[in-house]
Amino acid sequence: MMMTNYMEVLMSNQPWNLIAFMVLPVAMAELLTAAELFILARPEQSAGWKRLSHGLGIALGLYFLGVFLYFVLHILPGISLRGWIDELAIAAYLAGVLPLGAIALQELGLFGGPSAKRQWHHILLLISFLVVSHIAMIFGMVDPTLSGWQPPMPQTEMQHMGHMHHMDQTGMGSSMHHDSMHMDHN
């Protein structure tokens, strides 16, 4: 089975790529989601959760911006995309910078509005990140050949096939095949 570039990046340089590109951002987003749920459940007793949410929102947004820039500048230029499944996995992963960046801007006071509306935006942005990150994970695990993409043949196999094609065009390949099938058994 072939892998998408998304999955190949996560699996290479074990365990560091997996930790940097998936474990840390997803774990921070899930902790941030839990903090938001605790804030909603007990608003009067949520001062600690609000501090955590504020600091984590800024840290996660800045961290994922760094991941996004690294991926776009250092990984994406060196890969050849493997069909629309691979493109969707990578695009969804990179799209996570939008909601997480917006959360960081909101926590820095540069985006948002009144407190009640800010919390609602915060939750919608978190849900948006979780959706795109799960799309990336799901499509990242799919075999890219299901989208019609075919892996390039190794150079030696291409040369062998070119030689066979030349033999068929000159008639040598077909006559050799024909002669070998009608052997004299005397």
N, C-alpha and C positions, 0 to 999 in steps of 0.2 A: 504494500500500500504506500502510495506517495503521501507526503506531508505538505501542508501549506507552509509558506515562508513564516507566517505567524507562529506556527507550532515549532518550526525548525529553530527560530530565534529563541523561543522559550526553552527548548531542549538543549541548545548548545551552551557551552561554558557552564555546565552544571555545578552547583545549584544557583549560581549568581544571577544569571539572566532571569530565571524563574522567580527568584526573590525580588529582584529589582523591577521587573516589568509586570509581574502579576501579583505576587503575594503582598508586597507592601501597599500598592495602591488599593487593591481590593480589600485588604484587611482594614486599612484606614477608612475607606468608604463605609464598610460595614460597621465599624465602631462609631463613625459619625452618624449613621442611620440609627443605631441603638441609642445614642445620646439624644437624637431628635425625638425618638419615641418616649424616652424617659421624661423629656421636657414637656411633651404633650400630655403625658399621663399625670404628672404632678407638677404643674407650673409653679406652684408656691414653694416647692422644695427642690428646685432644680438649679440652684446657683452653681454648684459644681459641674453639673452637666452642661450648663450654658458656657462656662469657662472652657471646658473640654471641647465643646462644639466650635467655639470661636477659634481657639488655637489650632485645632485639628483641621478646620476648614481652610485656614490660611496655609498651614503646612502642606496639606494634601494638594491644594491648588498649585502651589509653587513647585512641589515635588513632581507632579505630573507634567507641569510645563517643562521641567528639565528632562523628563523621560521623553516627552513629545519632541523636543528639540534634538535630543540625542538620536532618537529613532529616525527623524526626518533627515538629519545631517549626516549620520554615520552608517545607518543600516539600510534605509530605503534606497539610496543611490547604488548600492552594491548587489541588489537582488533583482531577479527577473520574475515578475509576477506570474503566478500560475493559474490563470483564468479568473473568472468572476468570483468564484468562491474565495480565493485567496485575496482578491481585491477588496471584497466585502469585509472579510475578517480584519484586514489591516486598516481599512477606512473606519470601521466601527471602533476599533481600538484607539486610533488617533483622534476620533471625534470626542472621546472622553475628555479632552482638554477643554472643550467648550463649557460643559456644565461645571467641571471642577475649577476652571479659571473664573467662572462667574461667581461661584461660591467664595473663592478667595477675595475677589473684588467686593463682594457683598460684606464679608467680614472686615474688610479694610475700610468700609464705609463709602466706597465709590460706586456702589450699585445697590438698589434695594427699595427703600421707601420706608413707610411706617412699620413699626415693630411687628404687628400681626401679619402684614403683607410680606415682610421679609422672611418670616418663618415659613409661610406658605411657599414662597419662591425657593427657599432653601430646600424644602422637602421635594418640590418638583424637580429641582436641579439634581438632587441626589438620586431620585428615581430615574431621571434621564441617564445619568452616568451608569447606574446599575443595568439599565436596559442595553445601552451600547456595549458595555463590557461583556455582558452575557451573549450578545450577538457575536462579538469578536471571538469569545471562547467556543461557542457552538460551531460557527463556521470555520474557525481555526482548526477544529478537530476533524473536519470532513476531508475526505480524499479529494484533492483538486481535479482528478481525472473525471469525476462525476459531472463537472461542468464542461467537459469536452476537451480540456487541456491535455495535451500529450507531452510527456517528458522528452527532451531532445535525446536523440540516439548518441551513444558514445562514438567518437571519431572512427574507431576501428570497425564498428558495425556499419557505419555509413559507407565506408570504403568498400566493405565486403558486398553490401547491397548494390552499390554503384557498379562493381565488377560483374555481379550477376546480371544486372540490367543490361550491361554492355554485351555480355555473352548471349543473352536472349535476343537482342537486336541483330546480332551478326548471324544468328542461327546456330551457333556452336553450342549454346547451352541446351537448346531443345533437342538437337540431334544427339548430343551426348546422353541426355536423359533417355531418349528414345532407344538408342543403341544398348544402353545398359539394361533396359527392360526385356530385350529380345536376345538373350544369350543362347548360344548353342550349347546344349547339354550333352553332346556326344562324347 
